[in-house]
Amino acid sequence: MNAIGKFIPKLGAECREYNCDAIAHRHANNDWTIPHLVAIYYTDVPDESADLVFINDKDNSIMRGEHCHEYPAEKQYIVKSKTGRLVCHDARFLHGTTVHKSHLPRTCLVIEVGFPPLNK
């Protein structure tokens, strides 16, 4: 059996609570087979929610970095969280979140997608 037309998804849910943030991290690295893509679907985003932050960092050896606010502002690219928004990105991108300032939780679905190598 070959892997054409098949993919391996991994699904998780994330609930961000008051005063919490996600440190910068990657879901994969250059020499990894999978995952290839991360999709984030925001299901509930109250005012003052944490936003997604991509960090422009060329050091792929870092899988888990610092809190996003510890990186220089010029290395940050912020994507506003919004209910119903779908953000897809390369699993190798370093990213995290700002601090969640709402007393209501922010929830999203996180899906990692990978395509297994073809057997030749």
N, C-alpha and C positions, 0 to 999 in steps of 0.2 A: 504494500500500500504506500502511495506517495502522499506528500503533504500539500499538493496543489489544491487551492480553494479552502484549506483548513487554517484556522488560527486558534491561538490559545489565549482566551481572555481570563483576567483575574479581576474580580469586582470587590470593592470595599465601600463602606460608608464612613464619612468623616463628620464629626460634630465638634465644632469649635466653640468652646465655652469662654466666659468673660475673662479677660486679661491673659489669654493664652495665644501662643503663636507657634508656627512650625518652623524649626530651624532649616536652613538651606540644606538640600539633599538632592540626590539623583536616584532615579529608579533603575538605571543601567549605566554601563560604561562601554567604551569603544570596542573592547574585545568580547563583549557578551553577545550571545545569540538572541536572547529575548529578555525583556520586552523591548519593542521598538517604539511604541507610542503610549502616551498617557492621555486619557480623556477625563476631564473634570466637568461634571454637570451640577450646577448649583440649584438645589431644590428649595431652599429657604434662606433668604439673605435679609436680615433686619438691618435697620440703619446702624451705622458705626461698626459694621462687620469687618473682619479681617479680609484683606485683599491678597491676591496672588502676586508674588514678586519673583521675577527671573533675575538671576545674578549673572552678569557678563564676566565669567571666570574661565580662563583657558586651562586651568590645572585640573584635568580630568581624574587625577589620582585622589581627589577629595570627593568622597561619597557623602559624608555628613559634614557640613560646615558650621558656620556661626549663625546667630540670630540675624535676620535680614538687616536690622537697623545698624549692625556692626560693620556692614559693607559701605563703601563710599556711595553717595547718592548717584554719582555719574555711572556707577556699575549696575544700578538697579533699573529694571523696567517693570512698572506696576500695571497689573490688569485688574480693573475694578470688579469685585464680586457683584453679581446681579442675578436675582432669581430667574431661572430659565436659560441662563447663559451656559454655553458649552465651549470649553477651552481644550484644544488638543495640542500637545507638544511632544517633541522628541524626548524619549525617556532619558536621554543623556544630559538634558539641560539641568543646570543647577537652579533650584527654585525653593521657595518657602512662602511664608505669609507674614503680613504685618500683624501687630497685636490686635486681637479681637476686643473691641471696646463696648460691645452691646451686652446687656444683661440677658438678652435672648440668644439662644444658640444659632449658629450658622451651620447649615447642613449641606452636604454635597455627596455625590457618588463619584468614586474614583475608579476608573477602569484602566487596567494595563493590558495592552494588546501586543501579542507577539506572533510572528509567523515562523514555525519551525523550519530548519534548513531542509532543502530538498534532498532526498536520497537519490544518488545517481547510480 
